[in-house]
C-alpha cells in the first residue's frame, strides 16, 4: 500500500538471520509519543518522548527483530540521518533523534550464529542503515523488515499497514510488526478477531463466524517454555498537529487496537509498544475533545486492521515454527 504522506517507510531483511529492521522516516521532524503496555519491552530513547522532556520531535522511529541485539538498528538510522545533516541542533552539531524498539525473534528458526559479540552490532546496524536507504512511499507487508521472523501463538506473524480517512479530511495510518504471545483468529477458524473493522476484504473478507466458536475465549499462547519470543510494535501516523500530551493520549488509546485483534494481548511476556508520529501536514490541529476522541477511535480500529493484514500477508520460509495463515487455511493473500 502507499505510505503516509510526509512519511517514508523502509524495510531491510536478512533471510538467513530470519530477522530485519523497519525505519519510519518523516520528511521533517515529527512530534512523537509512545505508550508501552507490555511487561517485557526492549526499547531505545522512549523516556525522551515523555511530554515533560526537552526534545519535542524525532527524526526516525526504528523497529527491529533481535531483542537487545536489534536495538543497534537505530544506530544505523542515526548514521544515515547524520550523513544528511538531520538532527536536533545542539551548539555546533546536529544530533539525530532516533527512537525505537525491538521484538524477540531469536528462536524462530533462523541462523543466529552471526549474533556473536563481534558481529551483533554490524548485523543490525547494517539492517537499520539499509532500511533507511530503502525507505519509500510504498509499503510492503507480510514477512519483511522487523517482522521477517515474527510469530503469533499458532500462525506466522508479519508487518501490516492500514489507513483511515477522517471526516475532516485528515488521515490516520497504522503500521504493525506482529509478534504476539496470543493469536489473532477466533479459535481454530480462519476468521480474524479484527473482522468487524475490515475494509474492502483487506484480509480475506471472511467476516465473523456464525455462531462464534465455543473456543473463541480459549487462552492459546506460545509455549510458556519460550516466554520471551514475543512483542508487537506499532506506529500510528497522523497528519494532524498534536502536542506531545495529545499524541501520548492517542498512543494509549491505540493499544486497544491490539486487544481487538489479538487475544490475549499485553501479557507479562509481551513488550507491546505503540508510537505516534504527528506530522501536522494537514494543517488541522487535534480538533478539541471531540476531534481527539475521533482520532483515538480511528487509531484503535486502524491498528486492529493492520495487525490482521500483517498476519494475512505473511509468507512461509524454511524452519518456520508455525504455519502461515495462507498455508493453514489454503487461501492466497490479496495483493
N, C-alpha and C positions, 0 to 999 in steps of 0.2 A: 504494500500500500504506500501511498505518498506520505512523506513525513509531515510534521507540523511546520507551517510557515515560520521562518526565522529560526528553525532548529534543524540541525543535521544529525543523523544517526548513522554510526558505522559499526560494523561487526568485524572481528578477526577471529578465526577458528584454527585450532591445531587438532587435526583429525587423530593423530597418533596419541596425543595427550588426552583427547576427548574432552576438551575444555576450550575456553576462549574468553574474549572480552568484548564489551559493547560500550561505545563512547557516545554521549549526548552532548552536542556542541552548539550552544546558542550562538547566533550570529553576533550578538552583543551580550555583555554580561547580564545575567538574569537574576531577579530576586528568587531566592530559593529557601526551602524549608524541608524538614524531614521529620517523620514520626516512626519510631521503631516499636513494634508491638509484639515481637517475638523475643524469647528469652536467651537466644544464642546468636547474637549478631557478630559479624566481622565487618568493621566499617572504618572509614578514614574521614577525619575532619568534620564529623557530624556535630560536634559541640560548637563548631564555628557558626552553624546555622541557627543557633538559639537566638530568639528575637532581641535579647539584650546585648548581644555581642556586636563588635565593631563593623566587620565586613558584611555588607548587605547583599552583594551579588556574587555569583560564581561564574567561572569560565567554562566549566565542564562538570558533568557527572559521569562516573565510570563504574560499570558493573563488570564483574569477572567471576569465573569459577575459581577453584583452587584454595578457598578459605584464606588463611593467613598469607599463603604464598601469593594468592591472586591480588592482594592489595597493592603489589608492585605495579600492576597495570596502570594505576593512577600516576605513577612516576613517568611512564611512557607518555601519557597525555600531557603532563606538565612540561616535558621536554618539547613536545610538538607545539604547545602554546607559546613557550618561551622563544622558540625559533621564529615565531611570527609576531613577537613583540606584544603579546597579550598578557594581561595580569593586573593585579592591584598595584597602584603606584605607591611605592614606599621610598621616599627620597629619590635617589638617582636610579633605582631599579624597579622592575616590574615583577611581581610575584604571582604566577598563575594560581588561581584558586580552583582547586580540583577536589571535589568531594566524591565519595563512592562507597561501595560495599561489595562484598564477595559472598557467593554461595558455596556450599560444601559439595563438591563432586569428586572427591578423592577416591571413592570406592565404586566408581561407575563402570569399571572395566577397561578404562584407558590405560596406556602405558605411563605410569607416574614415575618411572625410574629416572627421568630427567630432572625431577624435583629434588635433587640433592642440593646441599647448601651452596655449592659453587655455581649452580646453573638456575636455581629457582628464580632469582631476580631477573635474569635475562629472558627466561621463558615468558613470564607475564609482563615484564617491562616491554618486551618486543610486541606482545599482543596488544597492549594498550596503545603503543605508538602506531601499530598497523591499523587498529580500529579508527584512530583519528584520521589517518590517511585515507581510509575507505569511506569516511562519513559523506553522506549524500542525501538528496531529498527523498529517495526511495528507500523503504524499509523492508528488509527481508524478514520473514517469520519462520518459525519452526526450530530446527536443530542447528542454530547458528549462534555465534558470539558467546556471551556469558552463559547462554542456555544450551550450549552444544551437547553437554552430557547430563543435562538436568533430568530428574525423575520425579514422579509422584508415588503414592503408595502402590499403585498397580499398573501405571502406564508411564511411558516416557514423557517427560516434560518438554518445554520449549519456550521460545520467545514469541510473544504475541503483541499485537497492537490493535487499537480500535479508536474511533473518533465519534464525537457527538457535537452537533451544531446547536447552540443555544438560541432562544427566541430573539435575543438582541443581535444575532449575527456573530457573536464571539464563539470560540470553539474550545473544546477540551479533547485532548488526545491522551490515551493511556498506553503505556508500554510495560510489559511484564516479562521477567525471566522466572519461569515457574519451576520450582524445585521443592515441592511441599512434602511434609510428613503425611498429610491426608490425601484423599482422592477427589477428583473433580467431576465424577459421574455419580448418578443416583444408583446406588447398589451396584450390581453386576451388569446393568443395562448400558447401552451406548449413549444414553441421554445425559447431557451436561447439566450440572446444577445451575449454571448461568442461563439456561434456556429461556426463562421469561424475559430476558433483556436482549436476546439475539435480534440482529437486524439483517434482513436480506439473506437469510440462510448462511451466514458467515461461518458457522461451524456445524454445518450439516442440515440445519432446518428441521431437526427431529422433534423439537418442542419437548414438552413434558410427557412422560409415560402416563397412561391411564388404565388402571389405577396406579398410584405410586407404588413402587415395590416395597414389600414389607421390610426389607433390609436397608431402606433409604437412610435410616438413622444409625445404622451399624457403624461402630468406630473401627475403621480399617486404616491401618497406618503402615509405614515402613517398619522393618524389623527393629524391635527395641534393642537388638544387639548392635545396631549401627545408628545410634540416636543422633549423630551429628550430620547425617547425609541429607541436609535439608536447607531451607530458606528460599522464600520467594521475594524478589526485589522488583520494585516498580517505580516508574516516573509518571507523574501527572503533569502535562504541559497545558498551560492556558495562555491565551493572548490578551487576557485582561491584566491590568496593572494592579497588583496586590501589595500590601505591606507584608513584612515577614510574619507578623502575627496572623494576618488573614491567610497567608499561604500555609502556615502551620495548622490552622483550623481545617483547611482543605485536606491536608495530608492525614490528619486524624480521621476525618470522615471517610476518606477514600479507603481506609483499611477495611471498612465494611464491605467493599467490593471483593476483597479476598474471602471474607466469610460467606458471601453469597455464592462464590464459585468453588470453594474448597472446604471440605469437612474431614476432620477438624482443622481449624486454622489457628494461628497464633499459639502454637503449643510450646511447652518448655524446650523443645528441641528445634524450633524454627527461629530464624533471626529476621523475620519479616520486616522489611523497611520500605516505606513509601516516601519518595522525594517529590517535591513540587517545584516546577520551574515556571515562573510568571514572566513572560516576555514583555507584556504591555503593548504589543504591536497593534492591537485592535483600536487603541485609543480609549477603550472603556475601562472604568475602574471596577471595583468589586460589585457595585450596584446596591450598596447598603445591605441591610439584613436580608431582604427578600432575594436580591441578586446573589448574595453569598450563599444562601440556602440552596438556590437553584444550581449554583456551581458545585456545591458539595454533593448534591444528589447526582448530578451528571458525572462527576468524578467517580462516584461509587459504582454506578451501573456500567460505565465505560470500562473501568478496571475489571469488573467481573467478566465482561466480554473479552477483554484482552487475554485474560487467563485461559479461557476456553479456546480461543483462537490459537494460542501458543501450543497447547496440547494437541489440538486438532491437526496442526500443520507439522508436527514432529515426524521425522523420518528415521528409519532403523539404521543402525550401524553395528559392525561386529562387536561382540562382547556385551551388548546391552543387557542389563539385569532384568529389565521388564520390557514388554512389547509396546509398540506404538498404538495409539487409538486405531489407526488405519489397519494395522496388522491384526489386532484383536477383533475388530468389528467388520473388516472386509470392505471398507468404503474409502474411496480416494478423496483426499482433501481437495476442496475447491481452490482454484488459483488465487 
